[in-house]
Amino acid sequence: MGYAHPESLVSTEWLAAHLGDKNIRVLDGTYHLPTVKRDARAEFAAKHIPGAAFFDIDGIADHATDLPHMLPTPEVFQAEMRKLGISAETRVIVYDVYGFQSAARVWWSLRIFGHDNVALLDGGLPKWLAENRPTEASAPAPAAGNFVAKFRPELVRSKAQIAANIETKVEQVLDARAAGRFEGTAPEPRAGLRGGHIPGSRNLPMTDLVDPATKQLKSAEDLAKLYAAAGIDVKKPIATTCGSGVTACGLAFGLHLIGVDKVAIYDGSWSEWGLPDGPPVATGPA
């Protein structure tokens, strides 16, 4: 059983051979949780894959809300992609410094605004560095692209939609957070949030999708087993959630690799649902 979308995952060997291609654009989509106290943009400036640009998950966002990195308007996203040198014909390759953590948020953001020609670098920067491949510190501004955003509302869910789904059960909700956070036994990294999970949701920590040593995605067969073990029927509608809409995209990417494309992301995720005056919360195992 191979990946249903092998084109959505490229190897370090492939990227090294295609770095100079004029239609390839490499993006560093690293995002750090606030508790980590790391500066992703500063790290990018110091060391990145040659020719890469930085996709600022916090910057390319809706700044009219207190919720972290919510989707921007199509107009804002279009303008930002043009600044990054992305056009309709651009093949975008995304990586992050963890291997597989936030790059999938960039993958989903491009897809929700109509750009399907986007892939993740398998193993991310850790694998690239382990193979002693080149990096650089300079990042000259690219020539402007002509990206045109075409919003796909079916790929995102609001709090109201997820709340209504508790009763209708039209969609299976799958949470990417660690088991302790899902069950309410471990604290949330963001202060002031309640513990637990959306009632009726299932749990599959996004970290389970990768080999811990290489940071590469597991085989299609292993991925399918993980979703099944979490209680998910891949033939039925799925929405994914997490702490703030980042690692939920990793679960969606894993589903994409095994041929499940109609997956929505709850953008507000626990940063919204877990607020003190938020909707009902369940605790304990799924």
C-alpha atoms as one frame of an Amber mdcrd trajectory, in Angstrom:
protein
   0.000   0.000   0.000   1.699   3.168  -1.210   0.715   6.760  -0.546  -2.360
   7.937  -2.431  -0.606  11.290  -2.966   3.141  10.565  -3.224   3.629  13.934
  -4.925   2.741  15.661  -1.638   5.873  14.401   0.112   9.328  15.016  -1.363
  12.633  13.568  -0.203  15.716  15.555   0.749  17.429  13.950  -2.261  14.716
  15.254  -4.585  14.823  18.758  -3.138  18.626  18.929  -3.302  18.416  18.056
  -7.016  15.689  20.644  -7.715  16.693  23.632  -5.573  17.639  25.638  -8.638
  14.440  24.992 -10.603  12.739  28.298 -11.416   9.236  27.091 -10.486  10.274
  25.661  -7.097   9.711  27.809  -3.990  10.875  26.511  -0.627   9.188  27.822
   2.527  10.282  27.461   6.141   6.991  27.130   8.024   8.444  26.767  11.512
   6.215  27.762  14.424   7.199  27.463  18.093   4.763  27.305  20.990   5.087
  30.459  23.141   6.323  28.344  26.064   9.374  27.221  24.061  10.798  30.773
  24.050  12.335  30.444  20.585  12.257  32.918  17.701  11.475  31.089  14.453
  12.187  34.101  12.241  15.583  34.737  13.889  16.481  31.052  13.527  15.517
  31.207   9.857  17.693  34.286   9.343  20.643  32.427  10.845  20.222  29.146
   8.956  17.849  27.844   6.319  17.710  25.740   3.166  19.242  27.752   0.295
  16.697  29.928  -1.496  13.985  29.402   1.123  11.640  32.119   2.366  10.007
  32.324   5.796   6.253  31.753   6.102   5.261  33.518   9.327   2.294  31.557
  10.713   1.631  34.246  13.331   2.147  37.089  10.843   0.070  35.787   7.912
  -3.064  35.700  10.026  -6.204  37.506  11.136  -5.027  40.228  13.524  -8.579
  41.373  14.383  -8.997  38.461  16.827  -7.252  37.557  20.077  -7.081  33.923
  18.958  -3.637  32.846  17.683  -2.851  32.660  13.943  -6.411  32.363  12.649
  -6.789  32.324   8.873  -6.440  35.744   7.222  -8.779  37.032   4.530  -8.165
  35.784   0.976  -6.966  39.294   0.060  -4.324  39.333   2.791  -3.182  35.791
   2.009  -2.931  36.577  -1.702  -0.789  39.651  -1.058   1.523  37.739   1.297
   1.986  34.851  -1.161   2.862  37.303  -3.917   5.524  38.802  -1.638   6.930
  35.289  -1.146   7.249  34.901  -4.910   4.452  32.369  -5.341   2.442  32.168
  -8.554  -0.150  29.789  -9.975   2.553  27.586 -11.541   4.828  27.505  -8.473
   5.559  24.170  -6.837   5.859  24.956  -3.137   7.929  22.775  -0.796   7.463
  23.373   2.941   9.601  22.296   5.881  10.060  23.119   9.553  12.863  22.722
  12.100  11.086  19.908  13.953  10.704  17.633  10.926   6.910  17.460  11.034
   5.105  19.904  13.256   3.974  23.184  11.691   4.863  22.731   7.996   1.485
  21.075   7.414  -0.255  24.292   8.544   1.385  26.038   5.586   0.389  23.136
   3.302  -3.245  23.466   4.441  -3.215  27.275   4.212  -2.116  27.132   0.577
  -4.706  24.473  -0.226  -7.587  26.304   1.454  -6.741  29.317  -0.707  -6.724
  27.222  -3.872  -3.097  26.156  -4.364  -2.747  22.362  -4.508   0.803  22.208
  -5.885   2.388  22.073  -2.443   4.401  19.327  -0.760   6.174  18.723   2.537
   9.864  17.895   2.845   9.954  14.429   4.404  12.064  14.620   7.558  12.225
  18.418   7.361  15.288  20.387   8.389  16.548  17.693  10.826  17.013  15.186
   7.994  18.496  17.866   5.704  21.091  18.785   8.348  21.795  15.140   9.283
  22.817  14.575   5.658  25.186  17.581   5.779  23.273  19.386   3.058  23.915
  23.116   2.548  22.243  25.969   4.402  22.527  29.732   4.091  21.878  32.828
   6.156  21.014  35.330   3.435  17.466  35.623   2.131  17.127  38.070  -0.775
  13.576  39.138  -1.542  12.121  37.057  -4.389  10.524  38.505  -7.483   6.830
  39.115  -6.814   4.464  36.310  -7.727   0.968  36.482  -9.220  -0.820  34.198
  -6.722  -4.621  34.414  -6.847  -6.466  33.224  -3.731  -9.588  31.087  -4.231
 -11.047  30.317  -0.820 -12.429  26.828  -0.110 -14.743  27.169   2.924 -15.355
  23.417   3.061 -11.830  22.910   4.467 -12.355  24.902   7.687 -14.754  24.716
  10.643 -15.927  27.324  13.164 -16.749  26.877  16.849 -20.471  27.024  16.016
 -20.136  24.248  13.447 -18.153  22.015  15.811 -20.649  22.691  18.633 -23.598
  21.781  16.403 -21.779  18.611  15.364 -21.805  17.327  18.980 -25.530  16.687
  18.483 -25.658  15.835  14.780 -22.470  13.714  14.755 -22.139  14.324  11.023
 -18.359  14.608  11.315 -15.862  12.640  13.351 -13.647  15.042  15.324 -10.018
  14.011  15.787  -7.709  15.821  18.214  -3.945  16.029  17.535  -2.853  16.965
  21.068  -0.902  14.680  23.402  -3.059  12.231  25.367  -2.560  14.073  28.680
  -3.876  17.326  27.288  -6.778  15.559  25.574  -7.765  13.753  28.771  -7.329
  16.851  30.932  -4.556  15.375  33.090  -1.733  17.557  31.691  -1.763  21.371
  31.647  -2.322  23.374  28.480   0.720  25.375  27.285  -1.462  28.469  26.990
  -2.493  29.994  30.321  -6.141  30.268  31.277  -7.528  27.388  29.236  -9.590
  24.557  30.665  -8.362  20.973  30.330 -10.019  18.195  28.366 -11.484  17.787
  24.899 -14.487  18.429  22.680 -17.238  15.971  23.714 -17.343  12.966  21.400
 -13.937  13.646  19.857 -11.172  11.099  19.362  -7.452  11.444  19.981  -4.412
  10.749  17.790  -1.294  12.703  18.817   0.237  14.113  15.643   3.680  12.973
  16.779   2.529   9.361  16.301   2.505   9.885  12.525   6.296  10.083  12.232
   9.293   7.901  12.969  10.784   9.493  16.118  14.357   8.950  14.914  14.142
  10.178  11.316  11.097  12.508  11.652   9.831  10.977   8.397   6.194  10.076
   7.837   5.247   6.482   8.526   4.112   4.189   5.713   0.596   4.467   4.293
  -0.253   1.119   5.896   0.966   2.280   9.314  -0.883   5.587   8.994  -4.131
   3.805   8.111  -3.727   1.596  11.195  -3.192   4.638  13.438  -6.393   6.343
  12.296  -8.351   3.103  12.649  -6.948   2.507  16.144  -8.083   6.020  17.105
 -11.619   5.013  16.148 -11.793   6.934  12.882 -13.671   5.609   9.840 -11.849
   7.227   6.926 -14.878   6.711   4.673 -16.893   9.204   6.761 -16.457  12.991
   7.202 -13.628  14.134   9.476 -12.694  17.419  11.158  -9.406  17.764  13.017
  -8.528  19.943  15.980  -5.519  20.598  18.260  -4.205  23.398  20.465  -4.399
  26.267  17.971  -5.032  24.831  14.514  -1.415  23.923  13.673  -0.880  20.229
  14.420  -4.495  19.527  13.379  -3.181  20.189   9.871  -0.629  17.413  10.394
  -3.461  14.935  10.988  -5.154  16.233   7.830  -1.895  15.762   5.911  -1.589
  12.171   7.099  -5.153  11.530   5.940  -4.334  13.159   2.591  -1.418  10.746
   2.142  -3.800   7.786   2.454  -6.334   9.302   0.080  -8.717  11.129   2.432
  -8.914  14.702   1.129 -12.209  16.074   2.440 -10.890  16.880   5.901 -11.743
  20.157   7.630  -9.673  21.963  10.270 -11.256  23.567  13.344  -9.210  26.758
  13.094  -9.850  28.074  16.611  -9.185  24.644  18.144  -8.524  24.460  21.901
  -7.340  28.091  22.058 -10.992  28.952  21.434 -12.919  25.949  22.772 -10.919
  25.759  25.998 -11.540  29.358  27.061 -13.146  29.670  30.536 -16.547  30.642
  29.097 -16.355  28.176  26.215 -18.610  25.265  25.207 -18.872  21.959  27.097
 -15.679  20.016  27.823 -15.165  16.295  28.342 -12.258  14.743  30.250 -10.702
  11.301  30.430 -10.046   8.937  27.512 -12.024   9.161  24.274
